[in-house]
Amino acid sequence: MEEQVKHPRRHNLEPFRDTGKMRRLRMWLNIAFMLIATAGMALYFVIDHEVAFWILIVATVFKFVELTLRLLKL
């Protein structure tokens, strides 16, 4: 007979604070990241690897800014 494991209830965790202003900023940073990264990948396969590399670096900066905002819960 299998024993069922009881999982702890998670009702006492602090709710995630995400203000409307920060959520909107993070959304725009994610959109910018996706658009720039898509353009960088297209350029990588079509035109020039070096130019695409720098475009992908810029996209990564947008993602790191968004990630920092999310981790700091600003």
Secondary structure as the mmCIF struct_conf table of DSSP 4:
data_model
#
loop_
_struct_conf.conf_type_id
_struct_conf.id
_struct_conf.beg_label_comp_id
_struct_conf.beg_label_asym_id
_struct_conf.beg_label_seq_id
_struct_conf.end_label_comp_id
_struct_conf.end_label_asym_id
_struct_conf.end_label_seq_id
HELX_LH_PP_P HELX_LH_PP_P1 GLU A 2 ARG A 9
TURN_TY1_P TURN_TY1_P1 HIS A 11 ASN A 12
BEND BEND1 LEU A 13 LEU A 13
HELX_LH_PP_P HELX_LH_PP_P2 GLU A 14 PHE A 16
HELX_RH_AL_P HELX_RH_AL_P1 GLY A 20 VAL A 46
TURN_TY1_P TURN_TY1_P2 ILE A 47 ILE A 47
HELX_RH_AL_P HELX_RH_AL_P2 HIS A 49 LEU A 72
TURN_TY1_P TURN_TY1_P3 LYS A 73 LYS A 73
#
